[in-house]
């Protein structure tokens, strides 16, 4: 099991992008703020959980501030932030 060791981030707050912050926590918690949350909130949260699982992360706080990014962008931002937080 890999764990987040430090606070890290990836992305921007530009339109069609997402800003992702990760930090250590006792459980896996996803916080989402999105301009399309009503339509795609559950899908975005599922994508974040999927990326965390693929990276082997089971604990940590993942905060996503989405500005209408495509799912592939969100996945890339989450993966980058997680790897930075794990210092890999």
C-alpha positions in Angstrom: 0.0 0.0 0.0 1.3 3.4 -0.9 0.4 6.5 1.0 0.4 10.2 0.5 3.3 11.6 2.5 3.0 15.3 1.8 0.6 17.9 0.4 0.9 18.2 -3.4 -1.1 19.6 -6.3 -1.5 19.6 -10.0 -3.5 21.6 -12.6 -4.8 25.1 -12.9 -8.1 26.9 -12.3 -8.3 27.8 -16.0 -11.4 27.0 -18.0 -11.6 23.4 -19.1 -9.0 22.3 -16.6 -9.0 21.0 -13.0 -6.9 21.8 -9.9 -6.3 18.9 -7.6 -4.8 18.9 -4.2 -3.9 15.8 -2.1 -2.7 15.5 1.5 -2.3 12.8 4.1 -5.5 11.6 5.9 -6.7 8.5 7.7 -9.2 7.4 5.1 -9.7 8.1 1.4 -11.9 11.2 1.1 -12.8 13.0 -2.1 -14.0 16.6 -2.1 -15.4 17.9 -5.3 -16.2 21.4 -6.5 -17.3 21.5 -10.1 -19.2 23.7 -12.5 -20.8 20.6 -13.8 -21.3 18.8 -10.5 -25.0 18.3 -10.9 -24.5 16.5 -14.2 -21.2 14.7 -13.7 -20.4 14.8 -10.0 -20.7 11.0 -9.4 -18.7 10.2 -12.5 -15.9 12.5 -11.5 -15.8 11.1 -8.0 -15.7 7.5 -9.4 -12.8 8.5 -11.7 -10.9 10.0 -8.8 -11.4 6.8 -6.8 -10.4 4.6 -9.7 -7.1 6.5 -10.2 -6.4 6.3 -6.5 -7.0 2.6 -6.6 -4.7 2.2 -9.7 -2.0 4.1 -7.8 -2.5 1.9 -4.8 -3.6 4.8 -2.6 -6.2 3.9 0.1 -5.8 6.9 2.4 -5.6 10.6 1.7 -7.7 13.6 1.1 -8.2 14.5 -2.6 -9.7 17.8 -3.4 -10.8 18.4 -7.0 -11.8 21.9 -8.2 -13.1 21.3 -11.7 -13.7 24.0 -14.3 -15.3 21.7 -16.9 -12.3 19.5 -17.7 -12.7 16.3 -19.7 -12.4 13.0 -17.7 -9.0 12.2 -19.1 -7.7 15.6 -17.9 -9.1 15.0 -14.4 -7.6 11.5 -14.3 -4.2 12.9 -15.3 -4.3 15.7 -12.7 -5.3 13.3 -10.0 -2.5 10.8 -10.9 0.1 13.6 -11.0 -0.9 15.0 -7.7 -0.9 11.6 -6.1 2.5 10.7 -7.4 3.9 14.1 -6.2 2.3 13.5 -2.8 3.8 10.0 -2.6 7.2 11.6 -3.6 7.6 9.3 -6.6 
